[in-house]
Amino acid sequence: MNSYKYTLDKSSKKFRCPNCTKKTLVYYVDSETGNYLSSKYGRCDRESNCGYFNQPSGNKSIIAPFQNIQTLNPSYLSEKVIESYCNKYDDNNFVNYLLEHFPEEDVIQTIEMYYIGTTDIWNGATIFWQIDNHHKIHTGKVMLYDCDTGNRVKKPFPHVNWMHKVLQIESFVLQQCLFGLHLILEHTQKNTICIVESEKTAIIMSMILPNYHWMATGSKTNLKHELLNPIKNFKIILFPDKSELLVWGDKMKSLIDLGYNLKCSSLIENTNYIDGFDLADFIMK
């Protein structure tokens, strides 16, 4: 089993970042001694607002003793779960927002295409199902939106949950996939896949530019080979959020080395909007 001479500390300890001065820096640790390296080596957890990341040189792979690690098989939800929640759209805040800005026919088609669901764990909440290219349901992400602005409700707390937790399924092994991955099962396949971070953005853009498959990573850290492997043979265009161009650009380079056909758009990065602004925000403005 391969490991590295220096790794980021896996404990919960955080130190003062030399760039933003916040106590959000994770130090590098010597894998052989367990000691911290110099305080200048580490990564700040404030990826968007700071981005400090200083790796020690000569961090080569070392061979660790063989360990018999048990790999757990991923869990899946039953298709009956989707049948139970793909309804009550009059009570769905996100759907009502879409109906204010797009033709009803387009919204209905998009609801059916992405299997958008509704749950009452928060009044008006939306379910974004993660369905893979074999039509297996990995989970559903639950989020609450404001029906007037289309923005996520983050106060008094971020309204985000997972359907396997809502359903209280014990020993559930989550292995995420791209939101919208099931679209490549269509008989009339589209040659290009566009990837954004937000599920909301993928849905909005699918109505504005329907000639492409629109998918979402669900988070800035989910742009990785494990999730993109099923679409490796497609042309892929990345649309990172404001301030994430360099991060996704670096990941793109490593994916290209693995044989992906990738391009990365700088459209949002070149605007004057605040960090976190994305393609849907730009279009809806």
LOROZA-385517 format. One record per residue (C-alpha): x, y, z. Coordinates in steps of 0.05 Angstrom, whole numbers. Each point is the difference from the previous one (the first is absolute). Example, Ala and Ser with C-alpha at 12.3 -4.5 7.8 and 13.67 -1.06 7.14 Angstrom:
<pt><X>246</X><Y>-90</Y><Z>156</Z></pt>
<pt><X>27</X><Y>69</Y><Z>-13</Z></pt>
***
This chain:
<pt><X>0</X><Y>0</Y><Z>0</Z></pt>
<pt><X>30</X><Y>67</Y><Z>-20</Z></pt>
<pt><X>2</X><Y>60</Y><Z>46</Z></pt>
<pt><X>40</X><Y>65</Y><Z>2</Z></pt>
<pt><X>57</X><Y>23</Y><Z>43</Z></pt>
<pt><X>-38</X><Y>63</Y><Z>20</Z></pt>
<pt><X>-75</X><Y>3</Y><Z>9</Z></pt>
<pt><X>-50</X><Y>51</Y><Z>25</Z></pt>
<pt><X>-17</X><Y>-10</Y><Z>74</Z></pt>
<pt><X>-63</X><Y>-41</Y><Z>7</Z></pt>
<pt><X>-15</X><Y>24</Y><Z>70</Z></pt>
<pt><X>-47</X><Y>58</Y><Z>16</Z></pt>
<pt><X>57</X><Y>47</Y><Z>19</Z></pt>
<pt><X>3</X><Y>66</Y><Z>-37</Z></pt>
<pt><X>54</X><Y>54</Y><Z>2</Z></pt>
<pt><X>8</X><Y>73</Y><Z>-19</Z></pt>
<pt><X>3</X><Y>9</Y><Z>-76</Z></pt>
<pt><X>59</X><Y>43</Y><Z>-22</Z></pt>
<pt><X>-42</X><Y>30</Y><Z>-56</Z></pt>
<pt><X>-69</X><Y>16</Y><Z>30</Z></pt>
<pt><X>21</X><Y>-5</Y><Z>74</Z></pt>
<pt><X>-62</X><Y>-41</Y><Z>16</Z></pt>
<pt><X>8</X><Y>-64</Y><Z>42</Z></pt>
<pt><X>-16</X><Y>-44</Y><Z>-60</Z></pt>
<pt><X>68</X><Y>-29</Y><Z>-22</Z></pt>
<pt><X>10</X><Y>-75</Y><Z>-2</Z></pt>
<pt><X>74</X><Y>-18</Y><Z>8</Z></pt>
<pt><X>39</X><Y>-53</Y><Z>-38</Z></pt>
<pt><X>24</X><Y>-60</Y><Z>40</Z></pt>
<pt><X>61</X><Y>-45</Y><Z>-12</Z></pt>
<pt><X>-32</X><Y>-68</Y><Z>-11</Z></pt>
<pt><X>60</X><Y>-37</Y><Z>30</Z></pt>
<pt><X>10</X><Y>42</Y><Z>64</Z></pt>
<pt><X>-69</X><Y>30</Y><Z>10</Z></pt>
<pt><X>31</X><Y>68</Y><Z>11</Z></pt>
<pt><X>-25</X><Y>65</Y><Z>-30</Z></pt>
<pt><X>41</X><Y>33</Y><Z>-55</Z></pt>
<pt><X>16</X><Y>74</Y><Z>0</Z></pt>
<pt><X>-60</X><Y>45</Y><Z>14</Z></pt>
<pt><X>4</X><Y>28</Y><Z>-71</Z></pt>
<pt><X>-22</X><Y>-68</Y><Z>-29</Z></pt>
<pt><X>-74</X><Y>-13</Y><Z>0</Z></pt>
<pt><X>-68</X><Y>15</Y><Z>-30</Z></pt>
<pt><X>-51</X><Y>51</Y><Z>22</Z></pt>
<pt><X>-71</X><Y>-26</Y><Z>6</Z></pt>
<pt><X>-27</X><Y>66</Y><Z>-28</Z></pt>
<pt><X>8</X><Y>-24</Y><Z>-72</Z></pt>
<pt><X>-40</X><Y>55</Y><Z>-32</Z></pt>
<pt><X>17</X><Y>59</Y><Z>44</Z></pt>
<pt><X>74</X><Y>-14</Y><Z>12</Z></pt>
<pt><X>26</X><Y>-60</Y><Z>-40</Z></pt>
<pt><X>67</X><Y>-6</Y><Z>35</Z></pt>
<pt><X>31</X><Y>-67</Y><Z>-18</Z></pt>
<pt><X>75</X><Y>-12</Y><Z>9</Z></pt>
<pt><X>25</X><Y>-71</Y><Z>-11</Z></pt>
<pt><X>69</X><Y>-24</Y><Z>21</Z></pt>
<pt><X>48</X><Y>-17</Y><Z>-56</Z></pt>
<pt><X>22</X><Y>-71</Y><Z>-12</Z></pt>
<pt><X>-65</X><Y>-30</Y><Z>23</Z></pt>
<pt><X>10</X><Y>-67</Y><Z>-33</Z></pt>
<pt><X>-41</X><Y>-63</Y><Z>6</Z></pt>
<pt><X>25</X><Y>-51</Y><Z>50</Z></pt>
<pt><X>-20</X><Y>-73</Y><Z>8</Z></pt>
<pt><X>-39</X><Y>-13</Y><Z>63</Z></pt>
<pt><X>-9</X><Y>-69</Y><Z>30</Z></pt>
<pt><X>-56</X><Y>-39</Y><Z>-34</Z></pt>
<pt><X>-66</X><Y>5</Y><Z>36</Z></pt>
<pt><X>-61</X><Y>-42</Y><Z>-13</Z></pt>
<pt><X>-52</X><Y>56</Y><Z>-9</Z></pt>
<pt><X>-72</X><Y>-21</Y><Z>-8</Z></pt>
<pt><X>-35</X><Y>39</Y><Z>-55</Z></pt>
<pt><X>-73</X><Y>11</Y><Z>15</Z></pt>
<pt><X>-49</X><Y>-5</Y><Z>-59</Z></pt>
<pt><X>-41</X><Y>63</Y><Z>-12</Z></pt>
<pt><X>-73</X><Y>2</Y><Z>21</Z></pt>
<pt><X>-58</X><Y>20</Y><Z>-45</Z></pt>
<pt><X>-71</X><Y>24</Y><Z>10</Z></pt>
<pt><X>-60</X><Y>-36</Y><Z>-29</Z></pt>
<pt><X>-34</X><Y>30</Y><Z>-61</Z></pt>
<pt><X>-64</X><Y>-1</Y><Z>41</Z></pt>
<pt><X>30</X><Y>57</Y><Z>42</Z></pt>
<pt><X>0</X><Y>45</Y><Z>-61</Z></pt>
<pt><X>-72</X><Y>-18</Y><Z>-15</Z></pt>
<pt><X>-19</X><Y>21</Y><Z>70</Z></pt>
<pt><X>33</X><Y>69</Y><Z>-4</Z></pt>
<pt><X>-7</X><Y>22</Y><Z>-73</Z></pt>
<pt><X>-64</X><Y>38</Y><Z>13</Z></pt>
<pt><X>-30</X><Y>59</Y><Z>39</Z></pt>
<pt><X>33</X><Y>50</Y><Z>-47</Z></pt>
<pt><X>-49</X><Y>55</Y><Z>20</Z></pt>
<pt><X>35</X><Y>-2</Y><Z>68</Z></pt>
<pt><X>71</X><Y>-1</Y><Z>-29</Z></pt>
<pt><X>34</X><Y>68</Y><Z>8</Z></pt>
<pt><X>52</X><Y>-13</Y><Z>-53</Z></pt>
<pt><X>-51</X><Y>-24</Y><Z>-51</Z></pt>
<pt><X>-43</X><Y>62</Y><Z>14</Z></pt>
<pt><X>61</X><Y>43</Y><Z>-12</Z></pt>
<pt><X>12</X><Y>-33</Y><Z>-67</Z></pt>
<pt><X>-72</X><Y>10</Y><Z>-21</Z></pt>
<pt><X>8</X><Y>75</Y><Z>12</Z></pt>
<pt><X>57</X><Y>3</Y><Z>-51</Z></pt>
<pt><X>-10</X><Y>-55</Y><Z>-51</Z></pt>
<pt><X>-58</X><Y>-28</Y><Z>-41</Z></pt>
<pt><X>-40</X><Y>-52</Y><Z>38</Z></pt>
<pt><X>11</X><Y>-52</Y><Z>-55</Z></pt>
<pt><X>76</X><Y>7</Y><Z>7</Z></pt>
<pt><X>-3</X><Y>-5</Y><Z>76</Z></pt>
<pt><X>-43</X><Y>-63</Y><Z>-3</Z></pt>
<pt><X>47</X><Y>-32</Y><Z>-50</Z></pt>
<pt><X>60</X><Y>17</Y><Z>45</Z></pt>
<pt><X>-34</X><Y>-27</Y><Z>62</Z></pt>
<pt><X>-11</X><Y>-66</Y><Z>-36</Z></pt>
<pt><X>70</X><Y>-1</Y><Z>-29</Z></pt>
<pt><X>35</X><Y>9</Y><Z>67</Z></pt>
<pt><X>-53</X><Y>-34</Y><Z>43</Z></pt>
<pt><X>-4</X><Y>62</Y><Z>45</Z></pt>
<pt><X>-33</X><Y>-19</Y><Z>66</Z></pt>
<pt><X>-36</X><Y>35</Y><Z>57</Z></pt>
<pt><X>4</X><Y>-13</Y><Z>75</Z></pt>
<pt><X>-32</X><Y>33</Y><Z>60</Z></pt>
<pt><X>58</X><Y>-9</Y><Z>48</Z></pt>
<pt><X>3</X><Y>76</Y><Z>-11</Z></pt>
<pt><X>-62</X><Y>32</Y><Z>-31</Z></pt>
<pt><X>13</X><Y>6</Y><Z>-75</Z></pt>
<pt><X>66</X><Y>-39</Y><Z>-2</Z></pt>
<pt><X>28</X><Y>-31</Y><Z>-64</Z></pt>
<pt><X>33</X><Y>-68</Y><Z>-12</Z></pt>
<pt><X>56</X><Y>-7</Y><Z>-52</Z></pt>
<pt><X>9</X><Y>-74</Y><Z>-12</Z></pt>
<pt><X>68</X><Y>-27</Y><Z>-18</Z></pt>
<pt><X>-15</X><Y>-53</Y><Z>-52</Z></pt>
<pt><X>58</X><Y>-34</Y><Z>-36</Z></pt>
<pt><X>10</X><Y>-26</Y><Z>-71</Z></pt>
<pt><X>-29</X><Y>-67</Y><Z>21</Z></pt>
<pt><X>-62</X><Y>35</Y><Z>28</Z></pt>
<pt><X>20</X><Y>-17</Y><Z>71</Z></pt>
<pt><X>-20</X><Y>52</Y><Z>52</Z></pt>
<pt><X>59</X><Y>18</Y><Z>44</Z></pt>
<pt><X>-38</X><Y>49</Y><Z>44</Z></pt>
<pt><X>-38</X><Y>65</Y><Z>-4</Z></pt>
<pt><X>24</X><Y>68</Y><Z>24</Z></pt>
<pt><X>-53</X><Y>41</Y><Z>35</Z></pt>
<pt><X>4</X><Y>76</Y><Z>-3</Z></pt>
<pt><X>-47</X><Y>57</Y><Z>15</Z></pt>
<pt><X>-6</X><Y>60</Y><Z>-47</Z></pt>
<pt><X>-36</X><Y>67</Y><Z>5</Z></pt>
<pt><X>-56</X><Y>-3</Y><Z>-51</Z></pt>
<pt><X>7</X><Y>75</Y><Z>-17</Z></pt>
<pt><X>76</X><Y>7</Y><Z>-7</Z></pt>
<pt><X>20</X><Y>-71</Y><Z>-17</Z></pt>
<pt><X>55</X><Y>4</Y><Z>52</Z></pt>
<pt><X>15</X><Y>-54</Y><Z>51</Z></pt>
<pt><X>-28</X><Y>11</Y><Z>70</Z></pt>
<pt><X>61</X><Y>3</Y><Z>46</Z></pt>
<pt><X>-30</X><Y>33</Y><Z>62</Z></pt>
<pt><X>-7</X><Y>-16</Y><Z>56</Z></pt>
<pt><X>40</X><Y>-60</Y><Z>-27</Z></pt>
<pt><X>19</X><Y>-29</Y><Z>-68</Z></pt>
<pt><X>-59</X><Y>-42</Y><Z>-22</Z></pt>
<pt><X>37</X><Y>-60</Y><Z>-30</Z></pt>
<pt><X>-12</X><Y>-74</Y><Z>14</Z></pt>
<pt><X>4</X><Y>-69</Y><Z>-34</Z></pt>
<pt><X>-58</X><Y>-45</Y><Z>-14</Z></pt>
<pt><X>34</X><Y>-63</Y><Z>28</Z></pt>
<pt><X>4</X><Y>39</Y><Z>66</Z></pt>
<pt><X>-72</X><Y>25</Y><Z>-5</Z></pt>
<pt><X>-23</X><Y>-72</Y><Z>-11</Z></pt>
<pt><X>44</X><Y>-22</Y><Z>58</Z></pt>
<pt><X>32</X><Y>-57</Y><Z>-39</Z></pt>
<pt><X>50</X><Y>-34</Y><Z>46</Z></pt>
<pt><X>72</X><Y>-17</Y><Z>-23</Z></pt>
<pt><X>-11</X><Y>38</Y><Z>-66</Z></pt>
<pt><X>65</X><Y>4</Y><Z>-40</Z></pt>
<pt><X>-3</X><Y>64</Y><Z>-41</Z></pt>
<pt><X>39</X><Y>3</Y><Z>-65</Z></pt>
<pt><X>-19</X><Y>63</Y><Z>-37</Z></pt>
<pt><X>-7</X><Y>8</Y><Z>-75</Z></pt>
<pt><X>-10</X><Y>61</Y><Z>-45</Z></pt>
<pt><X>-69</X><Y>30</Y><Z>4</Z></pt>
<pt><X>-30</X><Y>-12</Y><Z>-69</Z></pt>
<pt><X>46</X><Y>-59</Y><Z>-17</Z></pt>
<pt><X>-61</X><Y>-42</Y><Z>-21</Z></pt>
<pt><X>-11</X><Y>47</Y><Z>-59</Z></pt>
<pt><X>53</X><Y>-38</Y><Z>-41</Z></pt>
<pt><X>-49</X><Y>-58</Y><Z>-2</Z></pt>
<pt><X>-43</X><Y>38</Y><Z>-50</Z></pt>
<pt><X>-7</X><Y>-32</Y><Z>-68</Z></pt>
<pt><X>17</X><Y>66</Y><Z>-34</Z></pt>
<pt><X>65</X><Y>17</Y><Z>35</Z></pt>
<pt><X>30</X><Y>69</Y><Z>-2</Z></pt>
<pt><X>74</X><Y>5</Y><Z>-15</Z></pt>
<pt><X>19</X><Y>51</Y><Z>53</Z></pt>
<pt><X>-10</X><Y>1</Y><Z>75</Z></pt>
<pt><X>3</X><Y>65</Y><Z>39</Z></pt>
<pt><X>17</X><Y>-5</Y><Z>74</Z></pt>
<pt><X>-16</X><Y>52</Y><Z>53</Z></pt>
<pt><X>2</X><Y>-5</Y><Z>76</Z></pt>
<pt><X>-73</X><Y>13</Y><Z>18</Z></pt>
<pt><X>-58</X><Y>-46</Y><Z>-17</Z></pt>
<pt><X>-44</X><Y>62</Y><Z>-6</Z></pt>
<pt><X>47</X><Y>29</Y><Z>-53</Z></pt>
<pt><X>1</X><Y>-65</Y><Z>-40</Z></pt>
<pt><X>-76</X><Y>0</Y><Z>-2</Z></pt>
<pt><X>-6</X><Y>73</Y><Z>-20</Z></pt>
<pt><X>53</X><Y>-7</Y><Z>-54</Z></pt>
<pt><X>-33</X><Y>-63</Y><Z>-28</Z></pt>
<pt><X>-60</X><Y>44</Y><Z>-19</Z></pt>
<pt><X>43</X><Y>56</Y><Z>-28</Z></pt>
<pt><X>50</X><Y>-42</Y><Z>-39</Z></pt>
<pt><X>-35</X><Y>-68</Y><Z>-11</Z></pt>
<pt><X>49</X><Y>-24</Y><Z>-53</Z></pt>
<pt><X>47</X><Y>-22</Y><Z>55</Z></pt>
<pt><X>-5</X><Y>-48</Y><Z>58</Z></pt>
<pt><X>4</X><Y>42</Y><Z>64</Z></pt>
<pt><X>28</X><Y>-33</Y><Z>63</Z></pt>
<pt><X>23</X><Y>23</Y><Z>68</Z></pt>
<pt><X>54</X><Y>-22</Y><Z>48</Z></pt>
<pt><X>-40</X><Y>23</Y><Z>60</Z></pt>
<pt><X>63</X><Y>30</Y><Z>32</Z></pt>
<pt><X>65</X><Y>32</Y><Z>-21</Z></pt>
<pt><X>40</X><Y>-60</Y><Z>24</Z></pt>
<pt><X>-40</X><Y>-52</Y><Z>-41</Z></pt>
<pt><X>35</X><Y>15</Y><Z>-66</Z></pt>
<pt><X>40</X><Y>-64</Y><Z>0</Z></pt>
<pt><X>14</X><Y>-62</Y><Z>-41</Z></pt>
<pt><X>-44</X><Y>-45</Y><Z>43</Z></pt>
<pt><X>-62</X><Y>40</Y><Z>-18</Z></pt>
<pt><X>18</X><Y>19</Y><Z>-72</Z></pt>
<pt><X>24</X><Y>-69</Y><Z>-22</Z></pt>
<pt><X>-68</X><Y>-21</Y><Z>-30</Z></pt>
<pt><X>2</X><Y>61</Y><Z>-47</Z></pt>
<pt><X>73</X><Y>-6</Y><Z>-19</Z></pt>
<pt><X>-15</X><Y>-10</Y><Z>-74</Z></pt>
<pt><X>-41</X><Y>64</Y><Z>-6</Z></pt>
<pt><X>22</X><Y>70</Y><Z>-15</Z></pt>
<pt><X>-4</X><Y>37</Y><Z>67</Z></pt>
<pt><X>-4</X><Y>75</Y><Z>14</Z></pt>
<pt><X>9</X><Y>24</Y><Z>72</Z></pt>
<pt><X>-34</X><Y>62</Y><Z>26</Z></pt>
<pt><X>31</X><Y>15</Y><Z>69</Z></pt>
<pt><X>-30</X><Y>50</Y><Z>48</Z></pt>
<pt><X>32</X><Y>68</Y><Z>10</Z></pt>
<pt><X>68</X><Y>-8</Y><Z>36</Z></pt>
<pt><X>4</X><Y>-75</Y><Z>-17</Z></pt>
<pt><X>32</X><Y>5</Y><Z>-69</Z></pt>
<pt><X>71</X><Y>-14</Y><Z>24</Z></pt>
<pt><X>-23</X><Y>-59</Y><Z>43</Z></pt>
<pt><X>-41</X><Y>-33</Y><Z>-55</Z></pt>
<pt><X>53</X><Y>18</Y><Z>-51</Z></pt>
<pt><X>53</X><Y>-38</Y><Z>39</Z></pt>
<pt><X>-47</X><Y>-60</Y><Z>7</Z></pt>
<pt><X>-14</X><Y>4</Y><Z>-74</Z></pt>
<pt><X>74</X><Y>-9</Y><Z>-16</Z></pt>
<pt><X>5</X><Y>-64</Y><Z>41</Z></pt>
<pt><X>-64</X><Y>-27</Y><Z>-33</Z></pt>
<pt><X>27</X><Y>16</Y><Z>-70</Z></pt>
<pt><X>62</X><Y>-42</Y><Z>19</Z></pt>
<pt><X>-49</X><Y>-57</Y><Z>12</Z></pt>
<pt><X>-29</X><Y>7</Y><Z>-71</Z></pt>
<pt><X>-59</X><Y>47</Y><Z>10</Z></pt>
<pt><X>-21</X><Y>49</Y><Z>-54</Z></pt>
<pt><X>-10</X><Y>62</Y><Z>43</Z></pt>
<pt><X>-6</X><Y>75</Y><Z>-6</Z></pt>
<pt><X>-10</X><Y>50</Y><Z>56</Z></pt>
<pt><X>-41</X><Y>64</Y><Z>-9</Z></pt>
<pt><X>25</X><Y>65</Y><Z>30</Z></pt>
<pt><X>-67</X><Y>36</Y><Z>-13</Z></pt>
<pt><X>-20</X><Y>9</Y><Z>73</Z></pt>
<pt><X>70</X><Y>14</Y><Z>25</Z></pt>
<pt><X>5</X><Y>60</Y><Z>-47</Z></pt>
<pt><X>-62</X><Y>33</Y><Z>30</Z></pt>
<pt><X>1</X><Y>50</Y><Z>57</Z></pt>
<pt><X>-49</X><Y>-40</Y><Z>42</Z></pt>
<pt><X>16</X><Y>-26</Y><Z>70</Z></pt>
<pt><X>34</X><Y>-66</Y><Z>15</Z></pt>
<pt><X>-47</X><Y>-59</Y><Z>-6</Z></pt>
<pt><X>-40</X><Y>31</Y><Z>-57</Z></pt>
<pt><X>-16</X><Y>-52</Y><Z>-52</Z></pt>
<pt><X>-25</X><Y>-10</Y><Z>-71</Z></pt>
<pt><X>-74</X><Y>0</Y><Z>20</Z></pt>
<pt><X>9</X><Y>64</Y><Z>39</Z></pt>
<pt><X>32</X><Y>31</Y><Z>-61</Z></pt>
<pt><X>-56</X><Y>-23</Y><Z>-47</Z></pt>
<pt><X>-57</X><Y>19</Y><Z>46</Z></pt>
<pt><X>29</X><Y>70</Y><Z>10</Z></pt>
***
